[in-house]
Amino acid sequence: MQNPIKYYAVICKCGHVGRNKYIPITFPVAATNGREASAKARSIARVKHHQKFAIINCREIDKNEYCRLQKVNSSDPYLRCKNKQQQNLIENLDERIVLEKVVTKNDKKISKIRRLDRVLYTKKKNNILDELTRRDCSNYDLLLWEIYDDEYIN
């Protein structure tokens, strides 16, 4: 039996408004659970897809609230604009922009941890690529020996 469809209001960080800035927008999403709703919301246009904390909040709502949020988002000029020039024509857009907390040099502990995480991730990725390359090379060598053996026998 399939899970029933529920309605969620997912608050996301939307981009294209400047570095370290975002606009929080609530999107109505129909999904079976909150995790699926968050994943669907992350794939919506203008949402910061690759940011770790792009989803601010996810809560279950009723059908009336879902329809109301759809109407609000369909009339939102920020979500309807197609390019930067149209976005610049939107009145009071600056009032909606929120600055993200940026890691400064005073937060050396946090930046050091992030750097170590990046280094470990890069090492792990490089080790995987090296292993795949070694396997491919050994398979290629074996293939060449089989070809030469077949030619020598025939």
VMD Tcl script that builds the backbone (N, CA, C; Angstrom):
set m [mol new atoms 462]
animate dup $m
set s [atomselect $m all]
$s set {name element resname resid chain x y z} {
  {N N MET 1 A 0.825 -1.180 0.000}
  {CA C MET 1 A 0.000 0.000 0.000}
  {C C MET 1 A 0.873 1.247 0.000}
  {N N GLN 2 A 0.578 2.179 -0.878}
  {CA C GLN 2 A 1.369 3.396 -0.971}
  {C C GLN 2 A 1.011 4.371 0.135}
  {N N ASN 3 A 2.005 5.185 0.508}
  {CA C ASN 3 A 1.760 6.215 1.511}
  {C C ASN 3 A 0.900 7.323 0.899}
  {N N PRO 4 A -0.011 7.894 1.671}
  {CA C PRO 4 A -0.847 8.979 1.134}
  {C C PRO 4 A -0.029 10.247 0.918}
  {N N ILE 5 A -0.459 11.017 -0.059}
  {CA C ILE 5 A 0.220 12.281 -0.356}
  {C C ILE 5 A -0.147 13.300 0.714}
  {N N LYS 6 A 0.873 13.974 1.232}
  {CA C LYS 6 A 0.681 15.033 2.217}
  {C C LYS 6 A 1.219 16.323 1.620}
  {N N TYR 7 A 0.852 17.427 2.230}
  {CA C TYR 7 A 1.282 18.730 1.742}
  {C C TYR 7 A 2.236 19.353 2.748}
  {N N TYR 8 A 3.312 19.946 2.221}
  {CA C TYR 8 A 4.346 20.533 3.066}
  {C C TYR 8 A 4.663 21.948 2.604}
  {N N ALA 9 A 5.035 22.784 3.567}
  {CA C ALA 9 A 5.554 24.119 3.286}
  {C C ALA 9 A 7.046 24.065 3.596}
  {N N VAL 10 A 7.869 24.221 2.560}
  {CA C VAL 10 A 9.313 24.114 2.714}
  {C C VAL 10 A 9.922 25.494 2.494}
  {N N ILE 11 A 10.591 26.015 3.515}
  {CA C ILE 11 A 11.256 27.315 3.409}
  {C C ILE 11 A 12.671 27.061 2.927}
  {N N CYS 12 A 13.014 27.674 1.770}
  {CA C CYS 12 A 14.310 27.453 1.135}
  {C C CYS 12 A 15.065 28.768 0.972}
  {N N LYS 13 A 16.389 28.623 0.842}
  {CA C LYS 13 A 17.231 29.771 0.522}
  {C C LYS 13 A 17.310 29.868 -0.993}
  {N N CYS 14 A 16.858 30.991 -1.539}
  {CA C CYS 14 A 16.921 31.199 -2.980}
  {C C CYS 14 A 18.046 32.168 -3.308}
  {N N GLY 15 A 18.704 31.947 -4.418}
  {CA C GLY 15 A 19.902 32.688 -4.752}
  {C C GLY 15 A 19.733 33.692 -5.877}
  {N N HIS 16 A 20.857 33.983 -6.510}
  {CA C HIS 16 A 20.967 34.949 -7.608}
  {C C HIS 16 A 20.704 36.374 -7.124}
  {N N VAL 17 A 21.098 36.661 -5.870}
  {CA C VAL 17 A 20.918 38.014 -5.336}
  {C C VAL 17 A 22.223 38.573 -4.784}
  {N N GLY 18 A 23.334 37.916 -5.024}
  {CA C GLY 18 A 24.623 38.402 -4.555}
  {C C GLY 18 A 25.328 37.362 -3.708}
  {N N ARG 19 A 26.606 37.601 -3.548}
  {CA C ARG 19 A 27.428 36.668 -2.788}
  {C C ARG 19 A 27.058 36.723 -1.302}
  {N N ASN 20 A 26.950 35.537 -0.702}
  {CA C ASN 20 A 26.597 35.388 0.712}
  {C C ASN 20 A 25.264 36.041 1.056}
  {N N LYS 21 A 24.333 36.030 0.132}
  {CA C LYS 21 A 22.997 36.566 0.354}
  {C C LYS 21 A 21.979 35.562 -0.175}
  {N N TYR 22 A 20.779 35.638 0.378}
  {CA C TYR 22 A 19.701 34.776 -0.110}
  {C C TYR 22 A 18.362 35.404 0.212}
  {N N ILE 23 A 17.326 34.884 -0.446}
  {CA C ILE 23 A 15.959 35.293 -0.165}
  {C C ILE 23 A 15.211 34.050 0.317}
  {N N PRO 24 A 14.678 34.065 1.547}
  {CA C PRO 24 A 13.913 32.910 2.012}
  {C C PRO 24 A 12.515 32.901 1.394}
  {N N ILE 25 A 12.172 31.796 0.766}
  {CA C ILE 25 A 10.862 31.665 0.119}
  {C C ILE 25 A 10.247 30.335 0.548}
  {N N THR 26 A 8.948 30.371 0.836}
  {CA C THR 26 A 8.221 29.172 1.223}
  {C C THR 26 A 7.575 28.559 -0.011}
  {N N PHE 27 A 7.928 27.310 -0.297}
  {CA C PHE 27 A 7.387 26.598 -1.448}
  {C C PHE 27 A 6.399 25.536 -0.978}
  {N N PRO 28 A 5.246 25.422 -1.646}
  {CA C PRO 28 A 4.332 24.323 -1.339}
  {C C PRO 28 A 4.752 23.071 -2.107}
  {N N VAL 29 A 4.842 21.954 -1.394}
  {CA C VAL 29 A 5.298 20.709 -2.016}
  {C C VAL 29 A 4.379 19.577 -1.585}
  {N N ALA 30 A 3.999 18.742 -2.540}
  {CA C ALA 30 A 3.210 17.541 -2.244}
  {C C ALA 30 A 4.153 16.348 -2.250}
  {N N ALA 31 A 4.204 15.622 -1.130}
  {CA C ALA 31 A 5.114 14.479 -1.004}
  {C C ALA 31 A 4.565 13.511 0.039}
  {N N THR 32 A 5.203 12.352 0.121}
  {CA C THR 32 A 4.753 11.357 1.095}
  {C C THR 32 A 5.334 11.602 2.485}
  {N N ASN 33 A 6.521 12.241 2.549}
  {CA C ASN 33 A 7.113 12.562 3.855}
  {C C ASN 33 A 7.957 13.835 3.738}
  {N N GLY 34 A 8.432 14.324 4.861}
  {CA C GLY 34 A 9.176 15.573 4.897}
  {C C GLY 34 A 10.502 15.512 4.158}
  {N N ARG 35 A 11.157 14.375 4.225}
  {CA C ARG 35 A 12.452 14.225 3.542}
  {C C ARG 35 A 12.279 14.320 2.026}
  {N N GLU 36 A 11.262 13.669 1.520}
  {CA C GLU 36 A 10.980 13.737 0.082}
  {C C GLU 36 A 10.577 15.154 -0.324}
  {N N ALA 37 A 9.810 15.827 0.528}
  {CA C ALA 37 A 9.402 17.212 0.252}
  {C C ALA 37 A 10.619 18.119 0.190}
  {N N SER 38 A 11.566 17.942 1.103}
  {CA C SER 38 A 12.783 18.754 1.099}
  {C C SER 38 A 13.604 18.499 -0.162}
  {N N ALA 39 A 13.684 17.251 -0.581}
  {CA C ALA 39 A 14.439 16.919 -1.797}
  {C C ALA 39 A 13.788 17.538 -3.031}
  {N N LYS 40 A 12.454 17.498 -3.097}
  {CA C LYS 40 A 11.755 18.113 -4.226}
  {C C LYS 40 A 11.955 19.628 -4.228}
  {N N ALA 41 A 11.893 20.238 -3.042}
  {CA C ALA 41 A 12.048 21.691 -2.950}
  {C C ALA 41 A 13.450 22.118 -3.359}
  {N N ARG 42 A 14.449 21.323 -3.039}
  {CA C ARG 42 A 15.830 21.667 -3.394}
  {C C ARG 42 A 16.024 21.703 -4.913}
  {N N SER 43 A 15.206 20.945 -5.644}
  {CA C SER 43 A 15.356 20.903 -7.103}
  {C C SER 43 A 14.560 22.000 -7.817}
  {N N ILE 44 A 13.835 22.819 -7.074}
  {CA C ILE 44 A 13.068 23.917 -7.676}
  {C C ILE 44 A 14.036 25.000 -8.152}
  {N N ALA 45 A 13.682 25.669 -9.242}
  {CA C ALA 45 A 14.519 26.732 -9.792}
  {C C ALA 45 A 14.712 27.855 -8.776}
  {N N ARG 46 A 15.886 28.445 -8.782}
  {CA C ARG 46 A 16.314 29.554 -7.926}
  {C C ARG 46 A 16.717 29.141 -6.526}
  {N N VAL 47 A 16.441 27.912 -6.117}
  {CA C VAL 47 A 16.888 27.435 -4.807}
  {C C VAL 47 A 18.373 27.099 -4.912}
  {N N LYS 48 A 19.118 27.391 -3.852}
  {CA C LYS 48 A 20.549 27.087 -3.833}
  {C C LYS 48 A 20.715 25.571 -3.724}
  {N N HIS 49 A 20.877 24.902 -4.862}
  {CA C HIS 49 A 20.864 23.443 -4.934}
  {C C HIS 49 A 22.012 22.792 -4.171}
  {N N HIS 50 A 23.207 23.332 -4.299}
  {CA C HIS 50 A 24.390 22.655 -3.777}
  {C C HIS 50 A 24.797 23.136 -2.394}
  {N N GLN 51 A 23.999 23.984 -1.787}
  {CA C GLN 51 A 24.343 24.455 -0.457}
  {C C GLN 51 A 23.822 23.466 0.585}
  {N N LYS 52 A 24.651 23.187 1.570}
  {CA C LYS 52 A 24.314 22.170 2.562}
  {C C LYS 52 A 23.061 22.534 3.356}
  {N N PHE 53 A 22.915 23.807 3.700}
  {CA C PHE 53 A 21.792 24.245 4.518}
  {C C PHE 53 A 20.800 25.072 3.705}
  {N N ALA 54 A 20.481 24.626 2.503}
  {CA C ALA 54 A 19.557 25.365 1.638}
  {C C ALA 54 A 18.118 25.260 2.127}
  {N N ILE 55 A 17.789 24.210 2.846}
  {CA C ILE 55 A 16.440 24.040 3.387}
  {C C ILE 55 A 16.440 24.581 4.819}
  {N N ILE 56 A 15.640 25.623 5.047}
  {CA C ILE 56 A 15.582 26.243 6.369}
  {C C ILE 56 A 14.595 25.504 7.267}
  {N N ASN 57 A 13.420 25.176 6.727}
  {CA C ASN 57 A 12.383 24.553 7.535}
  {C C ASN 57 A 11.434 23.768 6.624}
  {N N CYS 58 A 10.827 22.739 7.173}
  {CA C CYS 58 A 9.842 21.932 6.449}
  {C C CYS 58 A 8.749 21.559 7.438}
  {N N ARG 59 A 7.506 21.916 7.113}
  {CA C ARG 59 A 6.397 21.597 8.014}
  {C C ARG 59 A 5.197 21.146 7.192}
  {N N GLU 60 A 4.378 20.315 7.815}
  {CA C GLU 60 A 3.185 19.804 7.141}
  {C C GLU 60 A 2.071 20.848 7.206}
  {N N ILE 61 A 1.332 20.976 6.102}
  {CA C ILE 61 A 0.239 21.944 6.011}
  {C C ILE 61 A -0.997 21.249 5.438}
  {N N ASP 62 A -2.114 21.973 5.418}
  {CA C ASP 62 A -3.339 21.407 4.841}
  {C C ASP 62 A -3.485 21.868 3.385}
  {N N LYS 63 A -4.507 21.358 2.723}
  {CA C LYS 63 A -4.733 21.637 1.296}
  {C C LYS 63 A -4.992 23.126 1.044}
  {N N ASN 64 A -5.730 23.811 1.928}
  {CA C ASN 64 A -6.021 25.236 1.733}
  {C C ASN 64 A -4.745 26.075 1.782}
  {N N GLU 65 A -3.885 25.772 2.749}
  {CA C GLU 65 A -2.608 26.490 2.857}
  {C C GLU 65 A -1.738 26.211 1.634}
  {N N TYR 66 A -1.766 24.981 1.147}
  {CA C TYR 66 A -1.014 24.589 -0.043}
  {C C TYR 66 A -1.449 25.423 -1.250}
  {N N CYS 67 A -2.765 25.537 -1.456}
  {CA C CYS 67 A -3.287 26.316 -2.586}
  {C C CYS 67 A -2.945 27.798 -2.432}
  {N N ARG 68 A -3.021 28.311 -1.208}
  {CA C ARG 68 A -2.707 29.713 -0.963}
  {C C ARG 68 A -1.232 30.002 -1.282}
  {N N LEU 69 A -0.334 29.106 -0.868}
  {CA C LEU 69 A 1.089 29.296 -1.156}
  {C C LEU 69 A 1.372 29.217 -2.657}
  {N N GLN 70 A 0.642 28.366 -3.365}
  {CA C GLN 70 A 0.809 28.292 -4.819}
  {C C GLN 70 A 0.437 29.618 -5.472}
  {N N LYS 71 A -0.661 30.221 -5.019}
  {CA C LYS 71 A -1.078 31.512 -5.574}
  {C C LYS 71 A -0.072 32.609 -5.253}
  {N N VAL 72 A 0.429 32.609 -4.025}
  {CA C VAL 72 A 1.421 33.619 -3.623}
  {C C VAL 72 A 2.680 33.493 -4.475}
  {N N ASN 73 A 3.184 32.276 -4.662}
  {CA C ASN 73 A 4.409 32.079 -5.443}
  {C C ASN 73 A 4.194 32.344 -6.931}
  {N N SER 74 A 2.994 32.092 -7.447}
  {CA C SER 74 A 2.750 32.356 -8.866}
  {C C SER 74 A 2.705 33.857 -9.152}
  {N N SER 75 A 2.393 34.659 -8.133}
  {CA C SER 75 A 2.365 36.111 -8.338}
  {C C SER 75 A 3.643 36.793 -7.848}
  {N N ASP 76 A 4.603 36.038 -7.325}
  {CA C ASP 76 A 5.857 36.622 -6.841}
  {C C ASP 76 A 6.733 37.029 -8.023}
  {N N PRO 77 A 7.076 38.315 -8.159}
  {CA C PRO 77 A 7.866 38.759 -9.313}
  {C C PRO 77 A 9.286 38.183 -9.317}
  {N N TYR 78 A 9.854 37.900 -8.151}
  {CA C TYR 78 A 11.203 37.325 -8.086}
  {C C TYR 78 A 11.224 35.934 -8.712}
  {N N LEU 79 A 10.195 35.149 -8.466}
  {CA C LEU 79 A 10.147 33.798 -9.019}
  {C C LEU 79 A 9.747 33.782 -10.492}
  {N N ARG 80 A 9.167 34.868 -10.983}
  {CA C ARG 80 A 8.714 34.932 -12.370}
  {C C ARG 80 A 9.747 35.541 -13.311}
  {N N CYS 81 A 10.750 36.261 -12.785}
  {CA C CYS 81 A 11.707 36.924 -13.671}
  {C C CYS 81 A 12.628 35.895 -14.329}
  {N N LYS 82 A 13.078 36.228 -15.539}
  {CA C LYS 82 A 13.879 35.302 -16.338}
  {C C LYS 82 A 15.349 35.682 -16.396}
  {N N ASN 83 A 15.696 36.935 -16.065}
  {CA C ASN 83 A 17.090 37.350 -16.145}
  {C C ASN 83 A 17.381 38.448 -15.127}
  {N N LYS 84 A 18.636 38.847 -15.035}
  {CA C LYS 84 A 19.081 39.826 -14.051}
  {C C LYS 84 A 18.438 41.195 -14.291}
  {N N GLN 85 A 18.207 41.549 -15.550}
  {CA C GLN 85 A 17.611 42.846 -15.851}
  {C C GLN 85 A 16.185 42.932 -15.308}
  {N N GLN 86 A 15.411 41.875 -15.490}
  {CA C GLN 86 A 14.057 41.848 -14.935}
  {C C GLN 86 A 14.099 41.859 -13.408}
  {N N GLN 87 A 15.083 41.178 -12.841}
  {CA C GLN 87 A 15.211 41.133 -11.386}
  {C C GLN 87 A 15.546 42.516 -10.830}
  {N N ASN 88 A 16.346 43.288 -11.542}
  {CA C ASN 88 A 16.707 44.633 -11.092}
  {C C ASN 88 A 15.507 45.582 -11.107}
  {N N LEU 89 A 14.501 45.299 -11.906}
  {CA C LEU 89 A 13.313 46.147 -11.989}
  {C C LEU 89 A 12.321 45.895 -10.850}
  {N N ILE 90 A 12.515 44.828 -10.081}
  {CA C ILE 90 A 11.585 44.495 -8.997}
  {C C ILE 90 A 11.766 45.492 -7.853}
  {N N GLU 91 A 10.654 46.071 -7.434}
  {CA C GLU 91 A 10.695 47.038 -6.336}
  {C C GLU 91 A 10.805 46.321 -4.994}
  {N N ASN 92 A 11.518 46.918 -4.067}
  {CA C ASN 92 A 11.660 46.437 -2.687}
  {C C ASN 92 A 12.259 45.036 -2.582}
  {N N LEU 93 A 13.032 44.632 -3.572}
  {CA C LEU 93 A 13.680 43.319 -3.495}
  {C C LEU 93 A 14.778 43.325 -2.440}
  {N N ASP 94 A 15.444 44.469 -2.265}
  {CA C ASP 94 A 16.522 44.562 -1.278}
  {C C ASP 94 A 16.027 44.303 0.139}
  {N N GLU 95 A 14.767 44.605 0.407}
  {CA C GLU 95 A 14.219 44.387 1.744}
  {C C GLU 95 A 14.049 42.905 2.061}
  {N N ARG 96 A 13.938 42.079 1.041}
  {CA C ARG 96 A 13.754 40.642 1.234}
  {C C ARG 96 A 15.070 39.887 1.364}
  {N N ILE 97 A 16.172 40.519 0.988}
  {CA C ILE 97 A 17.472 39.844 0.976}
  {C C ILE 97 A 18.011 39.713 2.397}
  {N N VAL 98 A 18.524 38.530 2.701}
  {CA C VAL 98 A 19.100 38.230 4.018}
  {C C VAL 98 A 20.581 37.903 3.822}
  {N N LEU 99 A 21.433 38.449 4.679}
  {CA C LEU 99 A 22.863 38.145 4.635}
  {C C LEU 99 A 23.136 36.851 5.379}
  {N N GLU 100 A 23.948 35.981 4.782}
  {CA C GLU 100 A 24.335 34.748 5.456}
  {C C GLU 100 A 25.498 35.028 6.384}
  {N N LYS 101 A 25.589 34.246 7.446}
  {CA C LYS 101 A 26.726 34.377 8.349}
  {C C LYS 101 A 27.950 33.818 7.642}
  {N N VAL 102 A 28.973 34.654 7.532}
  {CA C VAL 102 A 30.191 34.267 6.835}
  {C C VAL 102 A 31.260 33.946 7.867}
  {N N VAL 103 A 32.025 32.907 7.597}
  {CA C VAL 103 A 33.117 32.548 8.489}
  {C C VAL 103 A 34.236 33.556 8.293}
  {N N THR 104 A 34.611 34.238 9.356}
  {CA C THR 104 A 35.687 35.227 9.281}
  {C C THR 104 A 36.971 34.634 9.833}
  {N N LYS 105 A 38.040 35.407 9.791}
  {CA C LYS 105 A 39.313 34.928 10.320}
  {C C LYS 105 A 39.265 34.769 11.831}
  {N N ASN 106 A 38.309 35.411 12.487}
  {CA C ASN 106 A 38.155 35.233 13.930}
  {C C ASN 106 A 37.654 33.839 14.257}
  {N N ASP 107 A 36.955 33.230 13.329}
  {CA C ASP 107 A 36.444 31.873 13.523}
  {C C ASP 107 A 37.444 30.860 12.962}
  {N N LYS 108 A 38.687 30.946 13.406}
  {CA C LYS 108 A 39.743 30.096 12.852}
  {C C LYS 108 A 39.464 28.619 13.095}
  {N N LYS 109 A 38.864 28.318 14.233}
  {CA C LYS 109 A 38.587 26.925 14.544}
  {C C LYS 109 A 37.631 26.324 13.519}
  {N N ILE 110 A 36.572 27.057 13.177}
  {CA C ILE 110 A 35.589 26.577 12.210}
  {C C ILE 110 A 36.217 26.447 10.830}
  {N N SER 111 A 36.981 27.466 10.415}
  {CA C SER 111 A 37.572 27.413 9.082}
  {C C SER 111 A 38.618 26.311 8.986}
  {N N LYS 112 A 39.338 26.041 10.091}
  {CA C LYS 112 A 40.319 24.961 10.080}
  {C C LYS 112 A 39.631 23.613 9.928}
  {N N ILE 113 A 38.521 23.434 10.626}
  {CA C ILE 113 A 37.765 22.180 10.511}
  {C C ILE 113 A 37.246 22.004 9.088}
  {N N ARG 114 A 36.717 23.078 8.504}
  {CA C ARG 114 A 36.217 22.990 7.125}
  {C C ARG 114 A 37.340 22.654 6.161}
  {N N ARG 115 A 38.519 23.261 6.370}
  {CA C ARG 115 A 39.656 22.993 5.499}
  {C C ARG 115 A 40.064 21.527 5.621}
  {N N LEU 116 A 40.134 21.009 6.850}
  {CA C LEU 116 A 40.503 19.604 7.043}
  {C C LEU 116 A 39.482 18.676 6.395}
  {N N ASP 117 A 38.209 19.022 6.492}
  {CA C ASP 117 A 37.175 18.212 5.833}
  {C C ASP 117 A 37.378 18.198 4.323}
  {N N ARG 118 A 37.695 19.363 3.748}
  {CA C ARG 118 A 37.933 19.439 2.295}
  {C C ARG 118 A 39.142 18.607 1.899}
  {N N VAL 119 A 40.218 18.691 2.686}
  {CA C VAL 119 A 41.435 17.940 2.378}
  {C C VAL 119 A 41.162 16.440 2.450}
  {N N LEU 120 A 40.464 15.997 3.490}
  {CA C LEU 120 A 40.145 14.571 3.617}
  {C C LEU 120 A 39.263 14.096 2.473}
  {N N TYR 121 A 38.289 14.915 2.086}
  {CA C TYR 121 A 37.413 14.555 0.971}
  {C C TYR 121 A 38.220 14.432 -0.322}
  {N N THR 122 A 39.111 15.378 -0.562}
  {CA C THR 122 A 39.925 15.350 -1.784}
  {C C THR 122 A 40.833 14.126 -1.802}
  {N N LYS 123 A 41.459 13.817 -0.660}
  {CA C LYS 123 A 42.315 12.630 -0.595}
  {C C LYS 123 A 41.522 11.361 -0.881}
  {N N LYS 124 A 40.355 11.255 -0.277}
  {CA C LYS 124 A 39.517 10.074 -0.469}
  {C C LYS 124 A 39.122 9.927 -1.940}
  {N N LYS 125 A 38.734 11.046 -2.549}
  {CA C LYS 125 A 38.346 11.022 -3.960}
  {C C LYS 125 A 39.527 10.619 -4.843}
  {N N ASN 126 A 40.717 11.172 -4.568}
  {CA C ASN 126 A 41.903 10.841 -5.358}
  {C C ASN 126 A 42.292 9.377 -5.192}
  {N N ASN 127 A 42.169 8.834 -3.974}
  {CA C ASN 127 A 42.471 7.417 -3.762}
  {C C ASN 127 A 41.538 6.527 -4.567}
  {N N ILE 128 A 40.268 6.879 -4.615}
  {CA C ILE 128 A 39.303 6.100 -5.398}
  {C C ILE 128 A 39.660 6.152 -6.878}
  {N N LEU 129 A 40.006 7.344 -7.374}
  {CA C LEU 129 A 40.386 7.477 -8.786}
  {C C LEU 129 A 41.662 6.697 -9.094}
  {N N ASP 130 A 42.646 6.735 -8.174}
  {CA C ASP 130 A 43.879 5.977 -8.378}
  {C C ASP 130 A 43.595 4.481 -8.449}
  {N N GLU 131 A 42.737 4.001 -7.552}
  {CA C GLU 131 A 42.397 2.576 -7.536}
  {C C GLU 131 A 41.701 2.170 -8.831}
  {N N LEU 132 A 40.778 3.007 -9.306}
  {CA C LEU 132 A 40.096 2.699 -10.568}
  {C C LEU 132 A 41.084 2.682 -11.730}
  {N N THR 133 A 42.030 3.603 -11.724}
  {CA C THR 133 A 43.032 3.658 -12.789}
  {C C THR 133 A 43.906 2.412 -12.754}
  {N N ARG 134 A 44.333 2.000 -11.547}
  {CA C ARG 134 A 45.145 0.785 -11.425}
  {C C ARG 134 A 44.395 -0.436 -11.948}
  {N N ARG 135 A 43.111 -0.545 -11.608}
  {CA C ARG 135 A 42.309 -1.673 -12.090}
  {C C ARG 135 A 42.196 -1.659 -13.605}
  {N N ASP 136 A 41.940 -0.477 -14.162}
  {CA C ASP 136 A 41.816 -0.378 -15.619}
  {C C ASP 136 A 43.125 -0.747 -16.300}
  {N N CYS 137 A 44.249 -0.297 -15.752}
  {CA C CYS 137 A 45.549 -0.615 -16.348}
  {C C CYS 137 A 45.827 -2.110 -16.280}
  {N N SER 138 A 45.536 -2.734 -15.148}
  {CA C SER 138 A 45.800 -4.166 -15.025}
  {C C SER 138 A 44.875 -4.955 -15.951}
  {N N ASN 139 A 43.635 -4.535 -16.067}
  {CA C ASN 139 A 42.712 -5.215 -16.984}
  {C C ASN 139 A 43.170 -5.050 -18.424}
  {N N TYR 140 A 43.710 -3.881 -18.756}
  {CA C TYR 140 A 44.193 -3.630 -20.112}
  {C C TYR 140 A 45.406 -4.514 -20.403}
  {N N ASP 141 A 46.318 -4.639 -19.426}
  {CA C ASP 141 A 47.486 -5.483 -19.616}
  {C C ASP 141 A 47.080 -6.944 -19.822}
  {N N LEU 142 A 46.133 -7.409 -19.032}
  {CA C LEU 142 A 45.657 -8.780 -19.187}
  {C C LEU 142 A 45.024 -8.994 -20.557}
  {N N LEU 143 A 44.284 -8.006 -21.011}
  {CA C LEU 143 A 43.641 -8.090 -22.318}
  {C C LEU 143 A 44.689 -8.174 -23.421}
  {N N LEU 144 A 45.751 -7.372 -23.309}
  {CA C LEU 144 A 46.820 -7.414 -24.312}
  {C C LEU 144 A 47.499 -8.782 -24.329}
  {N N TRP 145 A 47.772 -9.363 -23.167}
  {CA C TRP 145 A 48.406 -10.670 -23.111}
  {C C TRP 145 A 47.528 -11.730 -23.738}
  {N N GLU 146 A 46.227 -11.651 -23.529}
  {CA C GLU 146 A 45.325 -12.617 -24.146}
  {C C GLU 146 A 45.342 -12.493 -25.659}
  {N N ILE 147 A 45.388 -11.262 -26.160}
  {CA C ILE 147 A 45.419 -11.050 -27.606}
  {C C ILE 147 A 46.705 -11.610 -28.185}
  {N N TYR 148 A 47.844 -11.312 -27.520}
  {CA C TYR 148 A 49.142 -11.805 -28.020}
  {C C TYR 148 A 49.205 -13.323 -27.953}
  {N N ASP 149 A 48.684 -13.926 -26.897}
  {CA C ASP 149 A 48.682 -15.388 -26.780}
  {C C ASP 149 A 47.858 -16.012 -27.898}
  {N N ASP 150 A 46.695 -15.448 -28.211}
  {CA C ASP 150 A 45.858 -15.981 -29.272}
  {C C ASP 150 A 46.569 -15.887 -30.622}
  {N N GLU 151 A 47.259 -14.782 -30.868}
  {CA C GLU 151 A 47.982 -14.626 -32.141}
  {C C GLU 151 A 49.154 -15.585 -32.254}
  {N N TYR 152 A 49.831 -15.804 -31.129}
  {CA C TYR 152 A 50.998 -16.672 -31.116}
  {C C TYR 152 A 50.596 -18.119 -31.348}
  {N N ILE 153 A 49.453 -18.514 -30.751}
  {CA C ILE 153 A 48.991 -19.900 -30.892}
  {C C ILE 153 A 48.498 -20.144 -32.297}
  {N N ASN 154 A 47.789 -19.177 -32.893}
  {CA C ASN 154 A 47.243 -19.367 -34.228}
  {C C ASN 154 A 48.317 -19.137 -35.207}
}
mol reanalyze $m
mol bondsrecalc $m
mol representation Tube
mol addrep $m
